[in-house]
Amino acid sequence: MTTHRAPKPVAHPTQTVERAVTIGLILAVLAGIGWIAGMIYTIAEWPL
């Protein structure tokens, strides 16, 4: 009598998820840096 075995998982199935999360975090950091730079520029150029 044979037993049912689950298929072997693909090697590192979470790599694509990790890559997407890493890219998302990098984009978020770059957006934050751009926002801060814009605020500094706005304050520096504000007519007093």
Sine and cosine of phi, psi and omega as CSV:
sin_phi,cos_phi,sin_psi,cos_psi,sin_omega,cos_omega
0.00,0.00,0.77,-0.64,-0.01,-1.00
-1.00,-0.03,0.45,-0.89,0.04,-1.00
-0.95,-0.32,0.48,-0.88,0.02,-1.00
-0.99,0.14,0.78,-0.62,0.05,-1.00
-0.91,-0.42,0.64,-0.77,0.05,-1.00
-0.94,0.33,0.56,-0.83,0.03,-1.00
-0.89,0.45,0.53,-0.85,0.00,-1.00
-0.93,0.37,0.68,-0.73,-0.01,-1.00
-0.92,0.38,0.48,-0.88,0.05,-1.00
-0.93,0.37,0.57,-0.82,-0.03,-1.00
-0.85,0.52,0.86,-0.50,0.04,-1.00
0.77,0.63,0.94,0.35,-0.01,-1.00
-0.94,0.35,-0.24,0.97,-0.03,-1.00
-1.00,0.01,0.01,1.00,-0.02,-1.00
-0.88,0.48,-0.67,0.74,-0.02,-1.00
-0.91,0.40,-0.60,0.80,0.03,-1.00
-0.92,0.39,-0.70,0.71,0.01,-1.00
-0.88,0.48,-0.65,0.76,0.00,-1.00
-0.90,0.44,-0.68,0.73,0.00,-1.00
-0.90,0.43,-0.66,0.75,0.01,-1.00
-0.91,0.41,-0.68,0.73,0.01,-1.00
-0.89,0.47,-0.71,0.71,0.02,-1.00
-0.90,0.45,-0.65,0.76,0.04,-1.00
-0.89,0.46,-0.67,0.74,0.02,-1.00
-0.92,0.40,-0.65,0.76,0.03,-1.00
-0.89,0.46,-0.70,0.71,0.03,-1.00
-0.90,0.45,-0.62,0.78,0.02,-1.00
-0.91,0.42,-0.66,0.75,0.03,-1.00
-0.90,0.43,-0.70,0.71,0.02,-1.00
-0.89,0.46,-0.64,0.77,0.04,-1.00
-0.91,0.42,-0.64,0.77,0.04,-1.00
-0.90,0.43,-0.67,0.74,0.03,-1.00
-0.90,0.44,-0.68,0.73,0.04,-1.00
-0.89,0.46,-0.65,0.76,0.01,-1.00
-0.90,0.43,-0.71,0.71,0.02,-1.00
-0.89,0.46,-0.69,0.72,0.03,-1.00
-0.88,0.47,-0.64,0.76,0.04,-1.00
-0.90,0.44,-0.64,0.76,0.04,-1.00
-0.91,0.41,-0.67,0.74,0.03,-1.00
-0.89,0.45,-0.69,0.73,0.01,-1.00
-0.89,0.46,-0.68,0.73,-0.01,-1.00
-0.89,0.46,-0.71,0.70,0.00,-1.00
-0.92,0.38,-0.64,0.77,-0.02,-1.00
-0.92,0.39,-0.57,0.82,-0.05,-1.00
-1.00,-0.09,0.00,1.00,-0.05,-1.00
-0.91,0.40,0.76,-0.65,0.01,-1.00
-0.95,0.30,0.81,-0.59,-0.04,-1.00
-0.99,-0.10,0.00,0.00,0.00,0.00
